[in-house]
């Protein structure tokens, strides 16, 4: 808002502190039951991915362990290297040190607030207008996309740092000095939060902004040439402890170039959801609305006010940053369409590395970032933009009515036309309310009603998004996350335990879980927990054959794909080797059948058979495979293995920890000891304290060769990439901290002399 160069009432009331309090009140009004600890988030990935992983991490934290390895899922899988598990993100101490049933949900909400604060400061710097900045902060924190991210604490944390990184990176190349270190710290925090796609989008936006300012000479080019690369280098150095293990896992994981597909793109009709958020979809999944064929985000609705103002800025303002934001938003929307538009498939052919970004709908994050800033520019220059205000509002209203006609006369299968109609009418009402308030801004009056119109506009923007569809983040009583709840209810016999045996979800049950959904989020979680869906087994410390992770070692994925690429795969001999003592019953996904023929997880005395992986995979599926009598080894290690036949060997004792395995074995001749745990190159082996090679056995598992006699075999996880990265990162954090203190100390004004000190006059 502009008023002859003088601050308006709206600008005066939305100071940083007041806006922070106002935003906190809106967060509380949106989720009072979570903040007060009466209920907790539960739906979708929060219950079956985020919470179980946080529980496992908290258990490691309480035992003073770094969670390098998860022995409970996928027959063992890297944990720290996953990155989105947030093992090195400093604010994660909040939920690690406090009761998890309350603190993990609160962790997401604190980052929701932090996201709004960051956008406020970025928009405030760019527009020099507190009210416009406040609207941008509300629009960034409260839109369908950001609210959807609450179920992924890692994504929520990463997204919340996005405006902060843009803000401080720009200050770094413009102003230098301590801003370079501040920018590096903020970039490092976002990097450690662990949302790779959002991190990539953030730095692409920062790079575009840098290029624009460099090309047009908005900042000294000589300083820009070294300051921005320095920030990037510092961010990388500060986070090598996380980046090196992650990149190491990527190099050995199942995701290769071309891995990702174009599923869950925004449908062509999805553009209608910017105006009618419940058009062309259903609430069949836990009562949460989803578009047909797109299930990654439950919404990306900006609110009619934010959309109106963002488009108004593009139509009316001739500022370079506005046009840059417009280009960014347009690219985000087009790429989000995925296979429904030619752009992304073409770009993926040119840049195959982009295939690592699964689900094209994620590109909408770029538009969600740009739109609040565009809206802020429109509000800050509203007197200049008002000439297009009414005509644009009329177009939006007409489009909204057209969408409603479309949904009523040509609905898609599964649509709830009545719910869509009500949803559209309510959005039309918000459009009218927003237009009325914005029209009031053009009136020159000092009435109390007009004075408080800015506050009303923010409340309308929040209410619009808060009511735009059924709850995106349903809650349930905290007791549903009680550890051991399913274990006690199921009372499995034999009871799988670490180092003992595993449960296995049948391929048919795994397929059914994908479409399984109850309306009540509490019952939906409890039913799936009884089937140990996804990573829910971590709450009961029950080892499981499969799991729910972004990255798994390539060979492990090849073995599990034998089962889970079809719904009727059954390989009893391989299941025996993997120690499966409980298998999903055919009649229900939460009933289990015992398997009496499972083998111990550590066996010895097998005859080695040397086969390449393709032939070994085929041999593992045969009914005559006996995991306690033969073991398949890669041909390239044949010269190392001296064992040639089955031998007499006995396991006297075995003990599994989170990242150790200790075995006492007695053999009458040189023998092989086989461990049915995922092979990963960071595992090391010792026999009687002396290092010995760890062999890859049965494609994806572990084996050690021992001499005759009684021996102690010790397997342990050692991540050299982490050790190297941690050493560099710790040194860099210390160096940056010391440098920052020195810079700040030099910038302080000199202390004036004490007039009572006579020495000052000598």
Secondary structure, DSSP 8 states (H G I E B T S, - for coil): --STTS--HHHHH--HHHHHHHHHHHHHHH-HHHHTTS-EE-TTHIIIIIHHHHHHHHHHHHTT----EESSSTTSEESGGGSTT-TT-GGGHHHHHS-HHHHHHHHHHHHHHHHHHHHHHHHHHHH--HHHHHHHHHHHHSSHHHHHGGG-HHHHHHHHTHHHHHHHHHHHHHH-THHHHHHHHHHHHHHHH--HHHHHHHHHHHHHHHHHHHHTTSS-HHHHHHHHHHHHHHHHHHTHHHHHHHHHHHHTBS--TT----TT---GGGGGGGTSTTSSEEEEETTEEEETTB-S-S-----HHHHHHHHHHHHH---HHHHHHHHHHHHHHHHHTGGGSHHHHHHHHH-GGGGGS-SGGGGHHHHHHHHHHHHHHHHHTHHHHGGGHHHHHHHHHHHHHHHHHHHHHS--TT--HHHHHHHHHHHHHHHHHHHHHHHHTTS----HHHHTHHHHHHHHHHHHHHTSSS-SS-EE-GGGG-TTHHHHHH--SS---TTT-EEE--HHHHHHHHH---SSHHHHHHHHHHTT-TTGGGGGT--BS----S--BHHHHHHHHHHHTSSS---HHHHHHTTEEEEE-TT-TT-EEE-TT---SEEE--EEEE--HHHHHHHHTSTT--TTTEEEE-GGGTTT----S---EEEEEEEE-SSEEEEEEEESSSEEEEE-S---TTEEEEETTEEE--EEETTTEEEEEE-SEEEEEEEEE--HHHHHHHHHHHHHHHHHHHHHHHHHHHHS------TT-GGGG-
